[in-house]
Amino acid sequence: MSRSYTHFSCILPLGRSEFVPPAIALYVQYADELDARFERVCFTVKASDADRGCLRIVSGDDGDPEQVIAFVQRCARTFGLTGLWGFHWSQGCVFPSFDAFGGAACLLDLGAQRVVDRIDCRRWLSERIARDKTPAARLVRHHS
């Protein structure tokens, strides 16, 4: 059995550098809440050296995009963030296997604290192929 994983790295602009320490404290609180439910937090946050007033969010060995969404919504509510923000992630596998690779992205409205849209590359591709009525065998040219 192959071990799959999800990786991401993104920046969350908080708008002001003084929001960074309380945002990190919010992350610690979120991690403690997950731990109390016997779940582990699957990403880390730290101040971004390159962009003051921003958090760097990085997946662990196997990131959980839903946890990031929940955390970012907390930050939006706490710090009054508005506008659109999103991130994308890759999905892979330690040992290649059929249908083990892909990627996805999510777009959030920070002011409304809701997901506006998301895309899953594997699902998009399979749905797109399913809409095409041309049999796959006719798409491949055979050379003799």
C-alpha positions as CSV (number, residue, x, y, z in Angstrom):
1,M,0.0,0.0,0.0
2,S,1.4,3.4,-0.9
3,R,1.5,6.3,1.5
4,S,-0.1,9.4,0.1
5,Y,0.5,13.0,1.3
6,T,-0.6,16.6,0.9
7,H,1.8,19.5,0.8
8,F,1.4,23.2,0.8
9,S,3.1,26.4,1.7
10,C,1.4,29.8,1.6
11,I,1.4,33.3,3.0
12,L,-1.5,34.9,4.9
13,P,-1.3,38.7,5.0
14,L,-2.6,40.0,8.3
15,G,-2.3,43.6,7.3
16,R,-0.3,44.7,10.3
17,S,2.9,43.4,11.9
18,E,1.4,43.7,15.4
19,F,-1.2,41.0,14.5
20,V,1.5,38.4,14.0
21,P,2.1,37.4,17.7
22,P,-1.6,37.1,18.5
23,A,-2.1,35.1,15.3
24,I,0.6,32.7,16.4
25,A,-1.2,32.5,19.8
26,L,-4.4,31.7,17.9
27,Y,-2.6,28.9,16.1
28,V,-1.4,27.5,19.5
29,Q,-4.9,27.6,20.8
30,Y,-6.3,25.9,17.7
31,A,-3.6,23.2,18.0
32,D,-4.6,22.6,21.6
33,E,-8.2,22.3,20.7
34,L,-7.4,19.7,18.1
35,D,-5.2,17.9,20.6
36,A,-8.1,17.8,23.1
37,R,-10.1,16.0,20.4
38,F,-7.2,13.5,19.8
39,E,-6.4,15.1,16.5
40,R,-3.1,16.5,15.5
41,V,-2.5,19.8,13.8
42,C,-1.2,19.2,10.3
43,F,0.5,22.5,9.5
44,T,2.8,25.1,11.2
45,V,2.7,28.8,11.2
46,K,5.5,31.4,11.8
47,A,6.2,35.0,11.1
48,S,7.3,35.6,7.5
49,D,10.7,37.3,7.5
50,A,10.2,38.5,3.9
51,D,6.7,40.0,4.4
52,R,6.1,41.8,7.7
53,G,2.6,41.5,8.9
54,C,2.2,38.1,7.3
55,L,2.1,34.5,8.5
56,R,3.8,31.6,6.6
57,I,1.7,28.5,6.7
58,V,3.4,25.2,5.8
59,S,2.2,21.7,5.8
60,G,3.6,19.0,8.0
61,D,4.4,15.5,6.6
62,D,0.8,15.3,5.5
63,G,-1.1,18.6,5.5
64,D,-4.8,19.1,6.0
65,P,-6.2,21.9,3.9
66,E,-9.5,21.9,5.9
67,Q,-7.5,22.8,9.0
68,V,-5.9,25.7,7.2
69,I,-9.3,26.9,6.1
70,A,-10.6,26.8,9.6
71,F,-7.6,28.6,11.0
72,V,-7.6,31.3,8.3
73,Q,-11.3,31.9,9.0
74,R,-10.5,32.4,12.7
75,C,-7.8,34.9,11.8
76,A,-10.2,36.7,9.5
77,R,-12.8,36.9,12.2
78,T,-10.2,38.0,14.9
79,F,-8.3,40.6,12.9
80,G,-11.1,41.8,10.6
81,L,-9.5,40.6,7.4
82,T,-11.4,41.2,4.2
83,G,-11.0,40.4,0.5
84,L,-10.2,37.2,-1.3
85,W,-7.4,34.8,-0.3
86,G,-6.5,31.4,-1.4
87,F,-4.0,28.7,-1.5
88,H,-3.2,25.5,-3.4
89,W,-1.7,22.2,-2.5
90,S,-0.2,19.1,-4.1
91,Q,-1.2,15.5,-3.5
92,G,1.4,12.8,-4.1
93,C,2.4,9.4,-3.1
94,V,5.7,7.9,-1.7
95,F,5.5,5.0,-4.1
96,P,3.7,5.9,-7.4
97,S,0.4,4.2,-7.8
98,F,-2.6,4.7,-10.0
99,D,-4.6,7.9,-9.3
100,A,-2.3,8.9,-6.4
101,F,-1.2,12.3,-7.7
102,G,-3.1,15.5,-8.0
103,G,-3.6,18.9,-6.6
104,A,-6.3,21.3,-5.6
105,A,-7.0,25.0,-4.7
106,C,-9.4,26.9,-2.5
107,L,-10.6,30.5,-2.6
108,L,-11.9,32.2,0.5
109,D,-13.8,35.4,1.1
110,L,-12.1,36.5,4.3
111,G,-14.8,39.1,5.2
112,A,-17.6,36.6,4.9
113,Q,-15.3,33.8,6.3
114,R,-16.5,31.3,3.7
115,V,-15.2,29.3,0.9
116,V,-16.1,30.9,-2.5
117,D,-14.8,28.2,-4.8
118,R,-12.5,25.2,-4.9
119,I,-11.1,22.9,-7.6
120,D,-9.7,19.4,-7.3
121,C,-7.6,18.5,-10.4
122,R,-8.3,14.8,-10.3
123,R,-12.0,15.3,-10.2
124,W,-11.9,18.1,-12.8
125,L,-10.0,15.9,-15.2
126,S,-12.2,12.8,-14.8
127,E,-15.4,15.0,-15.2
128,R,-13.9,16.6,-18.3
129,I,-13.1,13.3,-19.8
130,A,-16.5,11.9,-19.0
131,R,-18.2,14.8,-20.8
132,D,-16.3,13.9,-24.0
133,K,-18.2,11.2,-25.8
134,T,-15.2,10.2,-27.9
135,P,-14.0,6.7,-26.9
136,A,-10.5,6.9,-25.5
137,A,-9.2,4.2,-27.9
138,R,-9.9,6.6,-30.8
139,L,-7.8,9.3,-29.3
140,V,-4.7,7.2,-29.4
141,R,-2.9,6.9,-32.7
142,H,-1.4,3.5,-33.3
143,H,1.8,3.3,-35.2
144,S,3.0,0.2,-37.0
